[in-house]
Amino acid sequence: MRSLLHRPIRGLLVCAAVVPVGFWLAMVAEATAHGVRFGFGRAGRELMIIVAVGGPIAFATALLWGVPILYVLGRLGQLRATTVVVAGAVGGALVSLLFSELQQGSLFRVRMPLPLSVLLGMLAGGAWWSVGVGWSRGRSD
């Protein structure tokens, strides 16, 4: 019983950690495409800031959206890689819409484009499936 519980929890933690790193990679790629030059130190500082701000948001999203959706999918017998990735995409879209609504009139805004949020949600869903279910099939923890 204990090992069965570790798999989804491990998946939850990994999917919440993957999202800020994915966001950072997307921002580094965009900055590089626009000709911005920076060293490893600056990139590392940016990663720390993104993880500090985005990590709790990703974890809260995983708890408030991911866990209930995964429970419902499991109860309906639809807990598959595709449904988990689609649920992640929907969760990412909801985060983007919530960000745009909450940041109306804010002095400092965090850019969270809808396509990037959907991709990050899909990444989180895929990470949860891989770590929480997929790779651990056939193994005994």
Steps between C-alpha positions, in 0.01 A plus 500: 500500500779738589674467162171554317461834674858613430460483124227766462661723763837476327328581172331801658830638630681442172227657287499809723880527464500450123275798425726782628801343330303471176393864530862603557616304194231668289602845624870430437418378148289809431766736634769328297283519187468876554875543530522544877841392627552388856732276692443194713483711817214713375319196360540326837358801686205510264441129559503551877248785475272301269516195727435715809194662345380229262565198721226578753259591219573171321464302822172674588369432150602135530319473834188699413458385139716194440413287801120531466514442124723196542263364763198549273680346203596203716144453625367516144757248382653755262840541664716479189801695376294694245229602744758607759688711242174658380399573860841663549446712189161616629657580839774700328240694301310576821818631663563728202145636511521548875833683466361737239197572717690550825763722343258758364643837597810354666822696492714192435359227282619147441454402138318169482385453141222248448696272260794482741268426792333220307840352411617524860180333617554222250858467623376476859241238408759298311745527787237384748408207279862400444607523862173429677376211289685419179858428606402336825283231340648164568737632767457458871619802692 
